[in-house]
Amino acid sequence: MCICINCVHVHTCITYALIKKQHVKFVDNKIKNFMPNDTIIEINIKSSKDRINFDWDLKECSSFTEKPGYWLTL
């Protein structure tokens, strides 16, 4: 699971917007102006007989500032 959902920067983070885009989820048009430091993105590849899926998750970020559930606020 991506740690971003419990971070105070989730609504303005450029990296989180990228991860959402890779998950083909709705990407809002609000300006993302926060560039986090020292991030590690993990990409898991899942394949089946006729399909390949990529699962993107942010595992480490030195800019992470915990605020559980903040992603639900906007």
N, CA, C and O atoms as a Tripos MOL2 file, in Angstrom:
@<TRIPOS>MOLECULE
protein
  296   295    74     0     0
PROTEIN
NO_CHARGES

@<TRIPOS>ATOM
      1 N           0.8430   -1.1810    0.0000 N.3       1 MET1
      2 CA          0.0000    0.0000    0.0000 C.3       1 MET1
      3 C           0.8860    1.2420    0.0000 C.2       1 MET1
      4 O           1.9310    1.2830    0.6490 O.2       1 MET1
      5 N           0.4560    2.2210   -0.7210 N.am      2 CYS2
      6 CA          1.1810    3.4820   -0.8270 C.3       2 CYS2
      7 C           1.0680    4.2660    0.4870 C.2       2 CYS2
      8 O          -0.0320    4.4390    1.0130 O.2       2 CYS2
      9 N           2.1880    4.7340    1.0090 N.am      3 ILE3
     10 CA          2.1770    5.4810    2.2690 C.3       3 ILE3
     11 C           1.5710    6.8700    2.1060 C.2       3 ILE3
     12 O           1.2600    7.5280    3.0980 O.2       3 ILE3
     13 N           1.4020    7.3210    0.8730 N.am      4 CYS4
     14 CA          0.9390    8.6830    0.5960 C.3       4 CYS4
     15 C          -0.4160    9.0160    1.2220 C.2       4 CYS4
     16 O          -0.6630   10.1620    1.5960 O.2       4 CYS4
     17 N          -1.2800    8.0280    1.3350 N.am      5 ILE5
     18 CA         -2.6260    8.3300    1.8220 C.3       5 ILE5
     19 C          -2.6340    8.8250    3.2600 C.2       5 ILE5
     20 O          -3.6120    9.4300    3.7000 O.2       5 ILE5
     21 N          -1.5730    8.5810    3.9860 N.am      6 ASN6
     22 CA         -1.4770    9.0690    5.3640 C.3       6 ASN6
     23 C          -0.4880   10.2200    5.5170 C.2       6 ASN6
     24 O           0.0670   10.4270    6.5960 O.2       6 ASN6
     25 N          -0.2680   10.9690    4.4360 N.am      7 CYS7
     26 CA          0.6910   12.0710    4.4640 C.3       7 CYS7
     27 C          -0.0290   13.4100    4.2800 C.2       7 CYS7
     28 O          -0.9990   13.5040    3.5280 O.2       7 CYS7
     29 N           0.4430   14.4160    4.9580 N.am      8 VAL8
     30 CA         -0.1360   15.7590    4.8820 C.3       8 VAL8
     31 C           0.0380   16.3820    3.4900 C.2       8 VAL8
     32 O          -0.6730   17.3270    3.1480 O.2       8 VAL8
     33 N           0.9640   15.8670    2.6950 N.am      9 HIS9
     34 CA          1.2400   16.4220    1.3690 C.3       9 HIS9
     35 C           0.4580   15.7340    0.2450 C.2       9 HIS9
     36 O           0.6470   16.0740   -0.9230 O.2       9 HIS9
     37 N          -0.3980   14.7940    0.5630 N.am     10 VAL10
     38 CA         -1.0470   13.9480   -0.4420 C.3      10 VAL10
     39 C          -1.7920   14.7450   -1.5230 C.2      10 VAL10
     40 O          -1.8220   14.3120   -2.6750 O.2      10 VAL10
     41 N          -2.3830   15.8760   -1.1930 N.am     11 HIS11
     42 CA         -3.1840   16.6290   -2.1670 C.3      11 HIS11
     43 C          -2.3530   17.5110   -3.0960 C.2      11 HIS11
     44 O          -2.8550   17.9680   -4.1230 O.2      11 HIS11
     45 N          -1.1020   17.7550   -2.7520 N.am     12 THR12
     46 CA         -0.2660   18.6350   -3.5710 C.3      12 THR12
     47 C           0.9940   17.9580   -4.0970 C.2      12 THR12
     48 O           1.8080   18.6020   -4.7600 O.2      12 THR12
     49 N           1.1630   16.6930   -3.8180 N.am     13 CYS13
     50 CA          2.4000   15.9770   -4.1330 C.3      13 CYS13
     51 C           2.4620   15.5390   -5.6030 C.2      13 CYS13
     52 O           1.5520   14.8870   -6.1170 O.2      13 CYS13
     53 N           3.5440   15.9120   -6.2460 N.am     14 ILE14
     54 CA          3.7720   15.5480   -7.6410 C.3      14 ILE14
     55 C           3.9510   14.0320   -7.7950 C.2      14 ILE14
     56 O           3.4450   13.4430   -8.7500 O.2      14 ILE14
     57 N           4.6550   13.4140   -6.8760 N.am     15 THR15
     58 CA          4.8930   11.9740   -6.9510 C.3      15 THR15
     59 C           3.6050   11.1840   -6.7770 C.2      15 THR15
     60 O           3.3770   10.2070   -7.4900 O.2      15 THR15
     61 N           2.7610   11.5950   -5.8370 N.am     16 TYR16
     62 CA          1.4920   10.8920   -5.6450 C.3      16 TYR16
     63 C           0.5980   11.0260   -6.8760 C.2      16 TYR16
     64 O          -0.0920   10.0750   -7.2450 O.2      16 TYR16
     65 N           0.6040   12.1970   -7.5150 N.am     17 ALA17
     66 CA         -0.1660   12.3870   -8.7470 C.3      17 ALA17
     67 C           0.3210   11.4240   -9.8290 C.2      17 ALA17
     68 O          -0.4890   10.8680  -10.5710 O.2      17 ALA17
     69 N           1.6290   11.2250   -9.9260 N.am     18 LEU18
     70 CA          2.1900   10.2790  -10.8790 C.3      18 LEU18
     71 C           1.7130    8.8560  -10.5910 C.2      18 LEU18
     72 O           1.3240    8.1320  -11.5070 O.2      18 LEU18
     73 N           1.7430    8.4620   -9.3370 N.am     19 ILE19
     74 CA          1.3060    7.1140   -8.9600 C.3      19 ILE19
     75 C          -0.1740    6.9200   -9.2710 C.2      19 ILE19
     76 O          -0.5650    5.8730   -9.7860 O.2      19 ILE19
     77 N          -0.9920    7.9110   -8.9660 N.am     20 LYS20
     78 CA         -2.4150    7.8200   -9.2960 C.3      20 LYS20
     79 C          -2.6250    7.6720  -10.7970 C.2      20 LYS20
     80 O          -3.4780    6.9020  -11.2380 O.2      20 LYS20
     81 N          -1.8530    8.4030  -11.5680 N.am     21 LYS21
     82 CA         -1.9590    8.3240  -13.0250 C.3      21 LYS21
     83 C          -1.5980    6.9180  -13.5090 C.2      21 LYS21
     84 O          -2.2510    6.3940  -14.4110 O.2      21 LYS21
     85 N          -0.5770    6.3080  -12.9270 N.am     22 GLN22
     86 CA         -0.1790    4.9600  -13.3140 C.3      22 GLN22
     87 C          -1.2370    3.9210  -12.9510 C.2      22 GLN22
     88 O          -1.3460    2.8840  -13.6050 O.2      22 GLN22
     89 N          -2.0080    4.2010  -11.9170 N.am     23 HIS23
     90 CA         -3.0980    3.3110  -11.5130 C.3      23 HIS23
     91 C          -4.3540    3.5620  -12.3400 C.2      23 HIS23
     92 O          -5.3830    2.9230  -12.1200 O.2      23 HIS23
     93 N          -4.2740    4.4840  -13.2840 N.am     24 VAL24
     94 CA         -5.3900    4.8830  -14.1530 C.3      24 VAL24
     95 C          -6.5920    5.3130  -13.3030 C.2      24 VAL24
     96 O          -7.7400    5.0030  -13.6210 O.2      24 VAL24
     97 N          -6.3060    6.0120  -12.2460 N.am     25 LYS25
     98 CA         -7.3640    6.5630  -11.4100 C.3      25 LYS25
     99 C          -7.5850    8.0070  -11.8060 C.2      25 LYS25
    100 O          -6.7580    8.6120  -12.4880 O.2      25 LYS25
    101 N          -8.6900    8.5430  -11.3800 N.am     26 PHE26
    102 CA         -9.0130    9.9380  -11.6780 C.3      26 PHE26
    103 C          -7.8910   10.8400  -11.2010 C.2      26 PHE26
    104 O          -7.4720   10.7750  -10.0450 O.2      26 PHE26
    105 N          -7.4190   11.6670  -12.0890 N.am     27 VAL27
    106 CA         -6.3880   12.6460  -11.7430 C.3      27 VAL27
    107 C          -7.0230   14.0230  -11.8640 C.2      27 VAL27
    108 O          -7.4600   14.4260  -12.9430 O.2      27 VAL27
    109 N          -7.0690   14.7340  -10.7540 N.am     28 ASP28
    110 CA         -7.6780   16.0640  -10.8020 C.3      28 ASP28
    111 C          -6.7310   17.0610  -11.4610 C.2      28 ASP28
    112 O          -5.5430   16.7890  -11.6380 O.2      28 ASP28
    113 N          -7.2690   18.1980  -11.8140 N.am     29 ASN29
    114 CA         -6.4840   19.2180  -12.5080 C.3      29 ASN29
    115 C          -5.8880   20.2590  -11.5620 C.2      29 ASN29
    116 O          -5.3430   21.2680  -12.0100 O.2      29 ASN29
    117 N          -5.9890   20.0180  -10.2680 N.am     30 LYS30
    118 CA         -5.4200   20.9640   -9.3110 C.3      30 LYS30
    119 C          -3.8990   20.9580   -9.4120 C.2      30 LYS30
    120 O          -3.2870   19.9350   -9.7170 O.2      30 LYS30
    121 N          -3.3150   22.0860   -9.1580 N.am     31 ILE31
    122 CA         -1.8640   22.2370   -9.2660 C.3      31 ILE31
    123 C          -1.1660   21.4150   -8.1860 C.2      31 ILE31
    124 O          -1.4760   21.5160   -6.9980 O.2      31 ILE31
    125 N          -0.2320   20.6130   -8.6290 N.am     32 LYS32
    126 CA          0.6080   19.8260   -7.7200 C.3      32 LYS32
    127 C           1.9580   20.5200   -7.6770 C.2      32 LYS32
    128 O           2.6740   20.5440   -8.6790 O.2      32 LYS32
    129 N           2.3110   21.0760   -6.5460 N.am     33 ASN33
    130 CA          3.5400   21.8590   -6.4760 C.3      33 ASN33
    131 C           4.5110   21.3920   -5.3960 C.2      33 ASN33
    132 O           5.5060   22.0650   -5.1220 O.2      33 ASN33
    133 N           4.2300   20.2500   -4.7840 N.am     34 PHE34
    134 CA          5.1210   19.7470   -3.7470 C.3      34 PHE34
    135 C           5.9790   18.6160   -4.3250 C.2      34 PHE34
    136 O           5.4590   17.5940   -4.7720 O.2      34 PHE34
    137 N           7.2850   18.8130   -4.3080 N.am     35 MET35
    138 CA          8.2150   17.7950   -4.7930 C.3      35 MET35
    139 C           8.8860   17.1490   -3.5880 C.2      35 MET35
    140 O           9.7170   17.7800   -2.9360 O.2      35 MET35
    141 N           8.5400   15.9070   -3.2840 N.am     36 PRO36
    142 CA          9.1100   15.2440   -2.1100 C.3      36 PRO36
    143 C          10.5730   14.8570   -2.3250 C.2      36 PRO36
    144 O          11.0500   14.7750   -3.4570 O.2      36 PRO36
    145 N          11.2630   14.6260   -1.2280 N.am     37 ASN37
    146 CA         12.6790   14.2500   -1.2580 C.3      37 ASN37
    147 C          12.8560   12.7580   -1.0110 C.2      37 ASN37
    148 O          12.1150   12.1410   -0.2460 O.2      37 ASN37
    149 N          13.8480   12.2020   -1.6750 N.am     38 ASP38
    150 CA         14.2980   10.8260   -1.4130 C.3      38 ASP38
    151 C          13.1540    9.8140   -1.4040 C.2      38 ASP38
    152 O          12.9030    9.1600   -0.3920 O.2      38 ASP38
    153 N          12.4780    9.6930   -2.5180 N.am     39 THR39
    154 CA         11.3680    8.7520   -2.6040 C.3      39 THR39
    155 C          11.8220    7.4280   -3.2080 C.2      39 THR39
    156 O          12.7300    7.3770   -4.0380 O.2      39 THR39
    157 N          11.1700    6.3680   -2.7690 N.am     40 ILE40
    158 CA         11.3820    5.0490   -3.3460 C.3      40 ILE40
    159 C          10.0210    4.5170   -3.7690 C.2      40 ILE40
    160 O           9.1320    4.3120   -2.9430 O.2      40 ILE40
    161 N           9.8760    4.2970   -5.0730 N.am     41 ILE41
    162 CA          8.6400    3.7550   -5.6170 C.3      41 ILE41
    163 C           8.8860    2.2840   -5.9420 C.2      41 ILE41
    164 O           9.8680    1.9280   -6.5940 O.2      41 ILE41
    165 N           7.9670    1.4380   -5.4690 N.am     42 GLU42
    166 CA          8.0430    0.0070   -5.7520 C.3      42 GLU42
    167 C           7.0000   -0.3110   -6.8180 C.2      42 GLU42
    168 O           5.8390    0.0820   -6.7010 O.2      42 GLU42
    169 N           7.4200   -1.0190   -7.8450 N.am     43 ILE43
    170 CA          6.5060   -1.4220   -8.9110 C.3      43 ILE43
    171 C           6.4730   -2.9420   -8.9500 C.2      43 ILE43
    172 O           7.4780   -3.5920   -9.2420 O.2      43 ILE43
    173 N           5.3080   -3.4980   -8.6510 N.am     44 ASN44
    174 CA          5.1290   -4.9450   -8.7030 C.3      44 ASN44
    175 C           4.4890   -5.3050  -10.0350 C.2      44 ASN44
    176 O           3.5370   -4.6580  -10.4730 O.2      44 ASN44
    177 N           5.0130   -6.3290  -10.6660 N.am     45 ILE45
    178 CA          4.4900   -6.7870  -11.9460 C.3      45 ILE45
    179 C           3.7260   -8.0840  -11.7040 C.2      45 ILE45
    180 O           4.2620   -9.0580  -11.1760 O.2      45 ILE45
    181 N           2.4580   -8.0650  -12.1060 N.am     46 LYS46
    182 CA          1.6090   -9.2480  -11.9490 C.3      46 LYS46
    183 C           1.1510   -9.6740  -13.3340 C.2      46 LYS46
    184 O           0.5770   -8.8850  -14.0840 O.2      46 LYS46
    185 N           1.4100  -10.9180  -13.6570 N.am     47 SER47
    186 CA          1.0110  -11.3800  -14.9820 C.3      47 SER47
    187 C           0.1060  -12.5990  -14.8690 C.2      47 SER47
    188 O           0.2300  -13.4220  -13.9620 O.2      47 SER47
    189 N          -0.7890  -12.6760  -15.8100 N.am     48 SER48
    190 CA         -1.6320  -13.8500  -15.9490 C.3      48 SER48
    191 C          -1.4860  -14.3310  -17.3860 C.2      48 SER48
    192 O          -0.6150  -13.8590  -18.1170 O.2      48 SER48
    193 N          -2.3010  -15.2300  -17.7760 N.am     49 LYS49
    194 CA         -2.1610  -15.8380  -19.0970 C.3      49 LYS49
    195 C          -2.1440  -14.8190  -20.2350 C.2      49 LYS49
    196 O          -1.3500  -14.9470  -21.1670 O.2      49 LYS49
    197 N          -3.0070  -13.8160  -20.1650 N.am     50 ASP50
    198 CA         -3.1050  -12.8550  -21.2700 C.3      50 ASP50
    199 C          -3.0810  -11.3940  -20.8280 C.2      50 ASP50
    200 O          -3.5340  -10.5080  -21.5540 O.2      50 ASP50
    201 N          -2.5530  -11.1560  -19.6400 N.am     51 ARG51
    202 CA         -2.5820   -9.7920  -19.1250 C.3      51 ARG51
    203 C          -1.3960   -9.5270  -18.1990 C.2      51 ARG51
    204 O          -0.9710  -10.4060  -17.4500 O.2      51 ARG51
    205 N          -0.8710   -8.3090  -18.2600 N.am     52 ILE52
    206 CA          0.1910   -7.8780  -17.3500 C.3      52 ILE52
    207 C          -0.2880   -6.6180  -16.6380 C.2      52 ILE52
    208 O          -0.7260   -5.6640  -17.2810 O.2      52 ILE52
    209 N          -0.2030   -6.6180  -15.3170 N.am     53 ASN53
    210 CA         -0.5950   -5.4610  -14.5050 C.3      53 ASN53
    211 C           0.6070   -4.9570  -13.7210 C.2      53 ASN53
    212 O           1.4570   -5.7330  -13.2850 O.2      53 ASN53
    213 N           0.6610   -3.6440  -13.5520 N.am     54 PHE54
    214 CA          1.7050   -3.0160  -12.7550 C.3      54 PHE54
    215 C           1.0520   -2.3590  -11.5510 C.2      54 PHE54
    216 O           0.0740   -1.6260  -11.6960 O.2      54 PHE54
    217 N           1.5830   -2.6140  -10.3730 N.am     55 ASP55
    218 CA          1.0670   -2.0200   -9.1460 C.3      55 ASP55
    219 C           2.1370   -1.0910   -8.5830 C.2      55 ASP55
    220 O           3.1960   -1.5500   -8.1550 O.2      55 ASP55
    221 N           1.8650    0.2110   -8.5810 N.am     56 TRP56
    222 CA          2.8080    1.2380   -8.1410 C.3      56 TRP56
    223 C           2.5080    1.6280   -6.6920 C.2      56 TRP56
    224 O           1.3590    1.9030   -6.3450 O.2      56 TRP56
    225 N           3.5230    1.6500   -5.8640 N.am     57 ASP57
    226 CA          3.3890    2.0680   -4.4660 C.3      57 ASP57
    227 C           4.6130    2.8630   -4.0340 C.2      57 ASP57
    228 O           5.7430    2.5120   -4.3710 O.2      57 ASP57
    229 N           4.3830    3.9230   -3.2960 N.am     58 LEU58
    230 CA          5.4840    4.6700   -2.7010 C.3      58 LEU58
    231 C           5.8020    4.0100   -1.3660 C.2      58 LEU58
    232 O           4.9430    3.9260   -0.4890 O.2      58 LEU58
    233 N           7.0200    3.5480   -1.2180 N.am     59 LYS59
    234 CA          7.4170    2.8210   -0.0120 C.3      59 LYS59
    235 C           8.1950    3.6750    0.9730 C.2      59 LYS59
    236 O           8.0800    3.4810    2.1830 O.2      59 LYS59
    237 N           8.9920    4.6250    0.4700 N.am     60 GLU60
    238 CA          9.7760    5.4920    1.3480 C.3      60 GLU60
    239 C           9.7890    6.8960    0.8000 C.2      60 GLU60
    240 O           9.8140    7.1120   -0.4110 O.2      60 GLU60
    241 N           9.7730    7.8590    1.7230 N.am     61 CYS61
    242 CA          9.7920    9.2720    1.3450 C.3      61 CYS61
    243 C          10.2700   10.0680    2.5610 C.2      61 CYS61
    244 O           9.6530   10.0160    3.6250 O.2      61 CYS61
    245 N          11.3650   10.7990    2.3980 N.am     62 SER62
    246 CA         11.8710   11.5500    3.5500 C.3      62 SER62
    247 C          11.0210   12.7830    3.8510 C.2      62 SER62
    248 O          11.1970   13.4110    4.8950 O.2      62 SER62
    249 N          10.1070   13.1360    2.9540 N.am     63 SER63
    250 CA          9.2020   14.2720    3.1880 C.3      63 SER63
    251 C           7.8930   13.8500    3.8460 C.2      63 SER63
    252 O           7.0430   14.6930    4.1310 O.2      63 SER63
    253 N           7.7290   12.5660    4.0860 N.am     64 PHE64
    254 CA          6.4910   12.0470    4.6740 C.3      64 PHE64
    255 C           6.2230   12.7030    6.0250 C.2      64 PHE64
    256 O           7.0730   12.6920    6.9150 O.2      64 PHE64
    257 N           5.0370   13.2700    6.1620 N.am     65 THR65
    258 CA          4.5900   13.8630    7.4170 C.3      65 THR65
    259 C           3.2270   13.2610    7.7240 C.2      65 THR65
    260 O           2.2480   13.5500    7.0360 O.2      65 THR65
    261 N           3.1620   12.4360    8.7420 N.am     66 GLU66
    262 CA          1.9660   11.6380    9.0050 C.3      66 GLU66
    263 C           0.7510   12.4820    9.3890 C.2      66 GLU66
    264 O           0.8150   13.3590   10.2500 O.2      66 GLU66
    265 N          -0.3470   12.1810    8.7190 N.am     67 LYS67
    266 CA         -1.6580   12.7330    9.0490 C.3      67 LYS67
    267 C          -2.6790   11.7050    8.5590 C.2      67 LYS67
    268 O          -3.2290   11.8490    7.4670 O.2      67 LYS67
    269 N          -2.9350   10.6660    9.3660 N.am     68 PRO68
    270 CA         -3.7870    9.5580    8.9460 C.3      68 PRO68
    271 C          -5.1570   10.0230    8.4230 C.2      68 PRO68
    272 O          -5.8320   10.8520    9.0340 O.2      68 PRO68
    273 N          -5.5370    9.4580    7.2750 N.am     69 GLY69
    274 CA         -6.8400    9.7350    6.6930 C.3      69 GLY69
    275 C          -6.9780   11.0760    5.9770 C.2      69 GLY69
    276 O          -8.0730   11.4270    5.5380 O.2      69 GLY69
    277 N          -5.8950   11.8260    5.8520 N.am     70 TYR70
    278 CA         -5.9740   13.1680    5.2480 C.3      70 TYR70
    279 C          -6.4290   13.1260    3.7950 C.2      70 TYR70
    280 O          -7.0380   14.0820    3.3150 O.2      70 TYR70
    281 N          -6.1460   12.0410    3.0900 N.am     71 TRP71
    282 CA         -6.5340   11.9090    1.6850 C.3      71 TRP71
    283 C          -8.0510   11.9390    1.5080 C.2      71 TRP71
    284 O          -8.5310   12.2110    0.4080 O.2      71 TRP71
    285 N          -8.8120   11.6650    2.5650 N.am     72 LEU72
    286 CA        -10.2770   11.6810    2.4900 C.3      72 LEU72
    287 C         -10.8690   13.0840    2.5740 C.2      72 LEU72
    288 O         -12.0660   13.2570    2.3420 O.2      72 LEU72
    289 N         -10.0640   14.0770    2.8960 N.am     73 THR73
    290 CA        -10.6060   15.4070    3.2040 C.3      73 THR73
    291 C         -10.9590   16.2610    2.0200 C.2      73 THR73
    292 O         -11.7110   17.2210    2.1910 O.2      73 THR73
    293 N         -10.4720   15.9850    0.8310 N.am     74 LEU74
    294 CA        -10.8090   16.8240   -0.3310 C.3      74 LEU74
    295 C         -11.5430   16.0610   -1.3860 C.2      74 LEU74
    296 O         -11.8960   16.6240   -2.4220 O.2      74 LEU74
@<TRIPOS>BOND
     1     1     2 1
     2     2     3 1
     3     3     4 2
     4     3     5 am
     5     5     6 1
     6     6     7 1
     7     7     8 2
     8     7     9 am
     9     9    10 1
    10    10    11 1
    11    11    12 2
    12    11    13 am
    13    13    14 1
    14    14    15 1
    15    15    16 2
    16    15    17 am
    17    17    18 1
    18    18    19 1
    19    19    20 2
    20    19    21 am
    21    21    22 1
    22    22    23 1
    23    23    24 2
    24    23    25 am
    25    25    26 1
    26    26    27 1
    27    27    28 2
    28    27    29 am
    29    29    30 1
    30    30    31 1
    31    31    32 2
    32    31    33 am
    33    33    34 1
    34    34    35 1
    35    35    36 2
    36    35    37 am
    37    37    38 1
    38    38    39 1
    39    39    40 2
    40    39    41 am
    41    41    42 1
    42    42    43 1
    43    43    44 2
    44    43    45 am
    45    45    46 1
    46    46    47 1
    47    47    48 2
    48    47    49 am
    49    49    50 1
    50    50    51 1
    51    51    52 2
    52    51    53 am
    53    53    54 1
    54    54    55 1
    55    55    56 2
    56    55    57 am
    57    57    58 1
    58    58    59 1
    59    59    60 2
    60    59    61 am
    61    61    62 1
    62    62    63 1
    63    63    64 2
    64    63    65 am
    65    65    66 1
    66    66    67 1
    67    67    68 2
    68    67    69 am
    69    69    70 1
    70    70    71 1
    71    71    72 2
    72    71    73 am
    73    73    74 1
    74    74    75 1
    75    75    76 2
    76    75    77 am
    77    77    78 1
    78    78    79 1
    79    79    80 2
    80    79    81 am
    81    81    82 1
    82    82    83 1
    83    83    84 2
    84    83    85 am
    85    85    86 1
    86    86    87 1
    87    87    88 2
    88    87    89 am
    89    89    90 1
    90    90    91 1
    91    91    92 2
    92    91    93 am
    93    93    94 1
    94    94    95 1
    95    95    96 2
    96    95    97 am
    97    97    98 1
    98    98    99 1
    99    99   100 2
   100    99   101 am
   101   101   102 1
   102   102   103 1
   103   103   104 2
   104   103   105 am
   105   105   106 1
   106   106   107 1
   107   107   108 2
   108   107   109 am
   109   109   110 1
   110   110   111 1
   111   111   112 2
   112   111   113 am
   113   113   114 1
   114   114   115 1
   115   115   116 2
   116   115   117 am
   117   117   118 1
   118   118   119 1
   119   119   120 2
   120   119   121 am
   121   121   122 1
   122   122   123 1
   123   123   124 2
   124   123   125 am
   125   125   126 1
   126   126   127 1
   127   127   128 2
   128   127   129 am
   129   129   130 1
   130   130   131 1
   131   131   132 2
   132   131   133 am
   133   133   134 1
   134   134   135 1
   135   135   136 2
   136   135   137 am
   137   137   138 1
   138   138   139 1
   139   139   140 2
   140   139   141 am
   141   141   142 1
   142   142   143 1
   143   143   144 2
   144   143   145 am
   145   145   146 1
   146   146   147 1
   147   147   148 2
   148   147   149 am
   149   149   150 1
   150   150   151 1
   151   151   152 2
   152   151   153 am
   153   153   154 1
   154   154   155 1
   155   155   156 2
   156   155   157 am
   157   157   158 1
   158   158   159 1
   159   159   160 2
   160   159   161 am
   161   161   162 1
   162   162   163 1
   163   163   164 2
   164   163   165 am
   165   165   166 1
   166   166   167 1
   167   167   168 2
   168   167   169 am
   169   169   170 1
   170   170   171 1
   171   171   172 2
   172   171   173 am
   173   173   174 1
   174   174   175 1
   175   175   176 2
   176   175   177 am
   177   177   178 1
   178   178   179 1
   179   179   180 2
   180   179   181 am
   181   181   182 1
   182   182   183 1
   183   183   184 2
   184   183   185 am
   185   185   186 1
   186   186   187 1
   187   187   188 2
   188   187   189 am
   189   189   190 1
   190   190   191 1
   191   191   192 2
   192   191   193 am
   193   193   194 1
   194   194   195 1
   195   195   196 2
   196   195   197 am
   197   197   198 1
   198   198   199 1
   199   199   200 2
   200   199   201 am
   201   201   202 1
   202   202   203 1
   203   203   204 2
   204   203   205 am
   205   205   206 1
   206   206   207 1
   207   207   208 2
   208   207   209 am
   209   209   210 1
   210   210   211 1
   211   211   212 2
   212   211   213 am
   213   213   214 1
   214   214   215 1
   215   215   216 2
   216   215   217 am
   217   217   218 1
   218   218   219 1
   219   219   220 2
   220   219   221 am
   221   221   222 1
   222   222   223 1
   223   223   224 2
   224   223   225 am
   225   225   226 1
   226   226   227 1
   227   227   228 2
   228   227   229 am
   229   229   230 1
   230   230   231 1
   231   231   232 2
   232   231   233 am
   233   233   234 1
   234   234   235 1
   235   235   236 2
   236   235   237 am
   237   237   238 1
   238   238   239 1
   239   239   240 2
   240   239   241 am
   241   241   242 1
   242   242   243 1
   243   243   244 2
   244   243   245 am
   245   245   246 1
   246   246   247 1
   247   247   248 2
   248   247   249 am
   249   249   250 1
   250   250   251 1
   251   251   252 2
   252   251   253 am
   253   253   254 1
   254   254   255 1
   255   255   256 2
   256   255   257 am
   257   257   258 1
   258   258   259 1
   259   259   260 2
   260   259   261 am
   261   261   262 1
   262   262   263 1
   263   263   264 2
   264   263   265 am
   265   265   266 1
   266   266   267 1
   267   267   268 2
   268   267   269 am
   269   269   270 1
   270   270   271 1
   271   271   272 2
   272   271   273 am
   273   273   274 1
   274   274   275 1
   275   275   276 2
   276   275   277 am
   277   277   278 1
   278   278   279 1
   279   279   280 2
   280   279   281 am
   281   281   282 1
   282   282   283 1
   283   283   284 2
   284   283   285 am
   285   285   286 1
   286   286   287 1
   287   287   288 2
   288   287   289 am
   289   289   290 1
   290   290   291 1
   291   291   292 2
   292   291   293 am
   293   293   294 1
   294   294   295 1
   295   295   296 2
@<TRIPOS>SUBSTRUCTURE
     1 MET1         2 RESIDUE 1 A MET
     2 CYS2         6 RESIDUE 1 A CYS
     3 ILE3        10 RESIDUE 1 A ILE
     4 CYS4        14 RESIDUE 1 A CYS
     5 ILE5        18 RESIDUE 1 A ILE
     6 ASN6        22 RESIDUE 1 A ASN
     7 CYS7        26 RESIDUE 1 A CYS
     8 VAL8        30 RESIDUE 1 A VAL
     9 HIS9        34 RESIDUE 1 A HIS
    10 VAL10       38 RESIDUE 1 A VAL
    11 HIS11       42 RESIDUE 1 A HIS
    12 THR12       46 RESIDUE 1 A THR
    13 CYS13       50 RESIDUE 1 A CYS
    14 ILE14       54 RESIDUE 1 A ILE
    15 THR15       58 RESIDUE 1 A THR
    16 TYR16       62 RESIDUE 1 A TYR
    17 ALA17       66 RESIDUE 1 A ALA
    18 LEU18       70 RESIDUE 1 A LEU
    19 ILE19       74 RESIDUE 1 A ILE
    20 LYS20       78 RESIDUE 1 A LYS
    21 LYS21       82 RESIDUE 1 A LYS
    22 GLN22       86 RESIDUE 1 A GLN
    23 HIS23       90 RESIDUE 1 A HIS
    24 VAL24       94 RESIDUE 1 A VAL
    25 LYS25       98 RESIDUE 1 A LYS
    26 PHE26      102 RESIDUE 1 A PHE
    27 VAL27      106 RESIDUE 1 A VAL
    28 ASP28      110 RESIDUE 1 A ASP
    29 ASN29      114 RESIDUE 1 A ASN
    30 LYS30      118 RESIDUE 1 A LYS
    31 ILE31      122 RESIDUE 1 A ILE
    32 LYS32      126 RESIDUE 1 A LYS
    33 ASN33      130 RESIDUE 1 A ASN
    34 PHE34      134 RESIDUE 1 A PHE
    35 MET35      138 RESIDUE 1 A MET
    36 PRO36      142 RESIDUE 1 A PRO
    37 ASN37      146 RESIDUE 1 A ASN
    38 ASP38      150 RESIDUE 1 A ASP
    39 THR39      154 RESIDUE 1 A THR
    40 ILE40      158 RESIDUE 1 A ILE
    41 ILE41      162 RESIDUE 1 A ILE
    42 GLU42      166 RESIDUE 1 A GLU
    43 ILE43      170 RESIDUE 1 A ILE
    44 ASN44      174 RESIDUE 1 A ASN
    45 ILE45      178 RESIDUE 1 A ILE
    46 LYS46      182 RESIDUE 1 A LYS
    47 SER47      186 RESIDUE 1 A SER
    48 SER48      190 RESIDUE 1 A SER
    49 LYS49      194 RESIDUE 1 A LYS
    50 ASP50      198 RESIDUE 1 A ASP
    51 ARG51      202 RESIDUE 1 A ARG
    52 ILE52      206 RESIDUE 1 A ILE
    53 ASN53      210 RESIDUE 1 A ASN
    54 PHE54      214 RESIDUE 1 A PHE
    55 ASP55      218 RESIDUE 1 A ASP
    56 TRP56      222 RESIDUE 1 A TRP
    57 ASP57      226 RESIDUE 1 A ASP
    58 LEU58      230 RESIDUE 1 A LEU
    59 LYS59      234 RESIDUE 1 A LYS
    60 GLU60      238 RESIDUE 1 A GLU
    61 CYS61      242 RESIDUE 1 A CYS
    62 SER62      246 RESIDUE 1 A SER
    63 SER63      250 RESIDUE 1 A SER
    64 PHE64      254 RESIDUE 1 A PHE
    65 THR65      258 RESIDUE 1 A THR
    66 GLU66      262 RESIDUE 1 A GLU
    67 LYS67      266 RESIDUE 1 A LYS
    68 PRO68      270 RESIDUE 1 A PRO
    69 GLY69      274 RESIDUE 1 A GLY
    70 TYR70      278 RESIDUE 1 A TYR
    71 TRP71      282 RESIDUE 1 A TRP
    72 LEU72      286 RESIDUE 1 A LEU
    73 THR73      290 RESIDUE 1 A THR
    74 LEU74      294 RESIDUE 1 A LEU
